[in-house]
Amino acid sequence: MPLDAPGLKSALADLGESPPATIALVAQAWADAMSSYASGVVPASTTVSAAAATLASALATAFAAPAAAPGMESAFAAFAATVGGGMAGWTAVPPPSPVGFAAQFAGPYPETHEDAGDQIGTLIDSWMKTGTATLIAPPNTPTTWT
């Protein structure tokens, strides 16, 4: 099963509608959503759980900062690098550019939690799909993450 964009969008909408009580719990909820989203990534990765743990910790720090977007970019870059590192038999290249959180958060703002989940989920999904992997054995087939 490939990356689960509908599941991510739904999880983010639910998180916006009923956020956990603490920054750490919010960060963990984002990490859980990303873990579910990426659990079926193709090429398969054995490090999605580790990536989610890294993401939770980094997002807790980002969410505690006055401006969360820069820390979120770093957190998601680390997430993708860890996911790529678990693609056994492949040489993975994580998404090369920032996700785009600062521009997203600058507005215009979504009108509903569902709209927010859809917009942020689409942003993350589009970014993740710029990751690539090349088979390390002949025919050395390159592919984008799906």
C-alpha positions as YAML, in Angstrom:
chain: A
units: angstrom
residues:
- id: 1
  name: MET
  ca: [0.00, 0.00, 0.00]
- id: 2
  name: PRO
  ca: [1.46, 3.40, -0.95]
- id: 3
  name: LEU
  ca: [1.56, 6.67, 0.98]
- id: 4
  name: ASP
  ca: [-1.87, 7.25, 2.54]
- id: 5
  name: ALA
  ca: [-2.76, 10.87, 1.71]
- id: 6
  name: PRO
  ca: [-6.49, 10.54, 2.56]
- id: 7
  name: GLY
  ca: [-5.61, 9.06, 5.95]
- id: 8
  name: LEU
  ca: [-3.11, 11.85, 6.65]
- id: 9
  name: LYS
  ca: [-5.60, 14.55, 5.71]
- id: 10
  name: SER
  ca: [-8.25, 13.00, 7.93]
- id: 11
  name: ALA
  ca: [-5.85, 12.60, 10.88]
- id: 12
  name: LEU
  ca: [-4.70, 16.23, 10.60]
- id: 13
  name: ALA
  ca: [-8.30, 17.48, 10.39]
- id: 14
  name: ASP
  ca: [-9.20, 15.45, 13.48]
- id: 15
  name: LEU
  ca: [-6.14, 16.79, 15.27]
- id: 16
  name: GLY
  ca: [-7.16, 20.37, 14.48]
- id: 17
  name: GLU
  ca: [-10.69, 19.75, 15.65]
- id: 18
  name: SER
  ca: [-9.70, 18.06, 18.92]
- id: 19
  name: PRO
  ca: [-6.10, 18.92, 19.75]
- id: 20
  name: PRO
  ca: [-4.39, 17.15, 22.64]
- id: 21
  name: ALA
  ca: [-3.78, 19.12, 25.84]
- id: 22
  name: THR
  ca: [0.00, 19.55, 25.64]
- id: 23
  name: ILE
  ca: [2.60, 20.43, 23.04]
- id: 24
  name: ALA
  ca: [4.24, 17.03, 23.48]
- id: 25
  name: LEU
  ca: [0.94, 15.24, 22.86]
- id: 26
  name: VAL
  ca: [0.24, 17.38, 19.78]
- id: 27
  name: ALA
  ca: [3.70, 16.57, 18.44]
- id: 28
  name: GLN
  ca: [3.11, 12.87, 19.09]
- id: 29
  name: ALA
  ca: [-0.26, 13.01, 17.32]
- id: 30
  name: TRP
  ca: [1.42, 14.57, 14.24]
- id: 31
  name: ALA
  ca: [4.10, 11.86, 14.38]
- id: 32
  name: ASP
  ca: [1.47, 9.14, 14.67]
- id: 33
  name: ALA
  ca: [-0.35, 10.58, 11.64]
- id: 34
  name: MET
  ca: [2.89, 10.60, 9.65]
- id: 35
  name: SER
  ca: [3.73, 7.06, 10.74]
- id: 36
  name: SER
  ca: [0.37, 5.81, 9.49]
- id: 37
  name: TYR
  ca: [0.72, 7.84, 6.31]
- id: 38
  name: ALA
  ca: [4.21, 6.53, 5.48]
- id: 39
  name: SER
  ca: [3.85, 2.95, 6.70]
- id: 40
  name: GLY
  ca: [3.16, 1.73, 3.17]
- id: 41
  name: VAL
  ca: [5.72, 3.86, 1.35]
- id: 42
  name: VAL
  ca: [7.13, 2.38, -1.84]
- id: 43
  name: PRO
  ca: [9.96, 1.46, -1.86]
- id: 44
  name: ALA
  ca: [9.26, -0.10, 1.51]
- id: 45
  name: SER
  ca: [11.10, 1.29, 4.52]
- id: 46
  name: THR
  ca: [11.95, -0.50, 7.76]
- id: 47
  name: THR
  ca: [12.52, 2.78, 9.63]
- id: 48
  name: VAL
  ca: [9.13, 4.51, 9.55]
- id: 49
  name: SER
  ca: [8.61, 3.96, 13.29]
- id: 50
  name: ALA
  ca: [12.06, 5.38, 14.07]
- id: 51
  name: ALA
  ca: [11.33, 8.32, 11.77]
- id: 52
  name: ALA
  ca: [8.08, 8.99, 13.64]
- id: 53
  name: ALA
  ca: [9.89, 8.95, 16.99]
- id: 54
  name: THR
  ca: [12.42, 11.47, 15.67]
- id: 55
  name: LEU
  ca: [9.59, 13.58, 14.28]
- id: 56
  name: ALA
  ca: [7.68, 13.65, 17.58]
- id: 57
  name: SER
  ca: [10.71, 14.91, 19.48]
- id: 58
  name: ALA
  ca: [11.62, 17.53, 16.89]
- id: 59
  name: LEU
  ca: [8.04, 18.77, 16.52]
- id: 60
  name: ALA
  ca: [7.70, 19.20, 20.29]
- id: 61
  name: THR
  ca: [10.64, 21.59, 20.11]
- id: 62
  name: ALA
  ca: [9.26, 23.35, 17.01]
- id: 63
  name: PHE
  ca: [5.78, 23.78, 18.48]
- id: 64
  name: ALA
  ca: [7.25, 25.36, 21.63]
- id: 65
  name: ALA
  ca: [9.08, 28.01, 19.57]
- id: 66
  name: PRO
  ca: [7.57, 31.43, 18.77]
- id: 67
  name: ALA
  ca: [7.67, 30.51, 15.05]
- id: 68
  name: ALA
  ca: [7.06, 26.80, 14.46]
- id: 69
  name: ALA
  ca: [7.58, 26.62, 10.68]
- id: 70
  name: PRO
  ca: [11.41, 26.57, 10.60]
- id: 71
  name: GLY
  ca: [11.58, 23.80, 13.18]
- id: 72
  name: MET
  ca: [8.84, 21.89, 11.40]
- id: 73
  name: GLU
  ca: [10.88, 22.00, 8.18]
- id: 74
  name: SER
  ca: [13.89, 20.53, 9.99]
- id: 75
  name: ALA
  ca: [11.72, 17.92, 11.69]
- id: 76
  name: PHE
  ca: [10.16, 16.76, 8.43]
- id: 77
  name: ALA
  ca: [13.55, 16.70, 6.67]
- id: 78
  name: ALA
  ca: [14.84, 14.39, 9.43]
- id: 79
  name: PHE
  ca: [11.70, 12.26, 9.14]
- id: 80
  name: ALA
  ca: [12.19, 11.79, 5.39]
- id: 81
  name: ALA
  ca: [15.91, 11.10, 5.74]
- id: 82
  name: THR
  ca: [15.18, 8.40, 8.30]
- id: 83
  name: VAL
  ca: [12.46, 6.86, 6.13]
- id: 84
  name: GLY
  ca: [14.84, 6.84, 3.16]
- id: 85
  name: GLY
  ca: [17.56, 5.24, 5.24]
- id: 86
  name: GLY
  ca: [15.35, 2.20, 5.76]
- id: 87
  name: MET
  ca: [14.77, 1.48, 2.08]
- id: 88
  name: ALA
  ca: [16.91, -1.66, 1.94]
- id: 89
  name: GLY
  ca: [18.24, -2.42, -1.51]
- id: 90
  name: TRP
  ca: [17.70, 1.14, -2.65]
- id: 91
  name: THR
  ca: [19.72, 4.34, -2.62]
- id: 92
  name: ALA
  ca: [17.21, 6.84, -1.33]
- id: 93
  name: VAL
  ca: [17.26, 10.61, -1.78]
- id: 94
  name: PRO
  ca: [14.82, 12.37, 0.55]
- id: 95
  name: PRO
  ca: [12.72, 15.25, -0.76]
- id: 96
  name: PRO
  ca: [15.19, 18.00, -1.69]
- id: 97
  name: SER
  ca: [13.16, 21.08, -0.86]
- id: 98
  name: PRO
  ca: [11.33, 22.39, 2.18]
- id: 99
  name: VAL
  ca: [7.76, 21.27, 2.74]
- id: 100
  name: GLY
  ca: [6.53, 24.86, 2.59]
- id: 101
  name: PHE
  ca: [5.03, 25.33, 6.03]
- id: 102
  name: ALA
  ca: [5.86, 29.06, 6.32]
- id: 103
  name: ALA
  ca: [4.01, 29.91, 3.11]
- id: 104
  name: GLN
  ca: [1.10, 27.68, 4.12]
- id: 105
  name: PHE
  ca: [0.80, 29.29, 7.53]
- id: 106
  name: ALA
  ca: [1.06, 32.84, 6.11]
- id: 107
  name: GLY
  ca: [-2.49, 32.60, 4.74]
- id: 108
  name: PRO
  ca: [-5.05, 32.68, 3.49]
- id: 109
  name: TYR
  ca: [-6.25, 30.53, 6.34]
- id: 110
  name: PRO
  ca: [-8.50, 27.50, 5.86]
- id: 111
  name: GLU
  ca: [-12.10, 28.00, 6.90]
- id: 112
  name: THR
  ca: [-12.58, 24.60, 8.54]
- id: 113
  name: HIS
  ca: [-10.49, 21.92, 10.21]
- id: 114
  name: GLU
  ca: [-11.27, 19.68, 7.24]
- id: 115
  name: ASP
  ca: [-9.91, 22.33, 4.86]
- id: 116
  name: ALA
  ca: [-6.79, 22.68, 7.02]
- id: 117
  name: GLY
  ca: [-6.23, 18.93, 7.07]
- id: 118
  name: ASP
  ca: [-6.70, 18.79, 3.32]
- id: 119
  name: GLN
  ca: [-4.33, 21.68, 2.59]
- id: 120
  name: ILE
  ca: [-1.55, 20.60, 4.97]
- id: 121
  name: GLY
  ca: [-1.96, 16.93, 4.03]
- id: 122
  name: THR
  ca: [-1.69, 17.81, 0.34]
- id: 123
  name: LEU
  ca: [1.39, 19.93, 1.03]
- id: 124
  name: ILE
  ca: [3.13, 17.09, 2.90]
- id: 125
  name: ASP
  ca: [2.06, 14.44, 0.37]
- id: 126
  name: SER
  ca: [3.29, 16.48, -2.59]
- id: 127
  name: TRP
  ca: [6.61, 17.06, -0.83]
- id: 128
  name: MET
  ca: [7.11, 13.40, 0.16]
- id: 129
  name: LYS
  ca: [6.51, 12.30, -3.42]
- id: 130
  name: THR
  ca: [9.57, 14.28, -4.52]
- id: 131
  name: GLY
  ca: [11.73, 11.74, -2.67]
- id: 132
  name: THR
  ca: [13.43, 9.24, -4.96]
- id: 133
  name: ALA
  ca: [15.13, 5.88, -4.71]
- id: 134
  name: THR
  ca: [17.32, 3.94, -7.12]
- id: 135
  name: LEU
  ca: [17.59, 0.18, -7.03]
- id: 136
  name: ILE
  ca: [21.18, -0.71, -6.08]
- id: 137
  name: ALA
  ca: [21.27, -3.76, -8.37]
- id: 138
  name: PRO
  ca: [20.84, -3.86, -12.13]
- id: 139
  name: PRO
  ca: [18.80, -2.55, -13.81]
- id: 140
  name: ASN
  ca: [19.26, 0.27, -11.23]
- id: 141
  name: THR
  ca: [15.70, 1.39, -11.66]
- id: 142
  name: PRO
  ca: [14.95, 4.87, -10.29]
- id: 143
  name: THR
  ca: [11.54, 5.58, -8.79]
- id: 144
  name: THR
  ca: [9.79, 8.32, -6.88]
- id: 145
  name: TRP
  ca: [8.40, 7.59, -3.44]
- id: 146
  name: THR
  ca: [4.76, 6.63, -3.58]
...
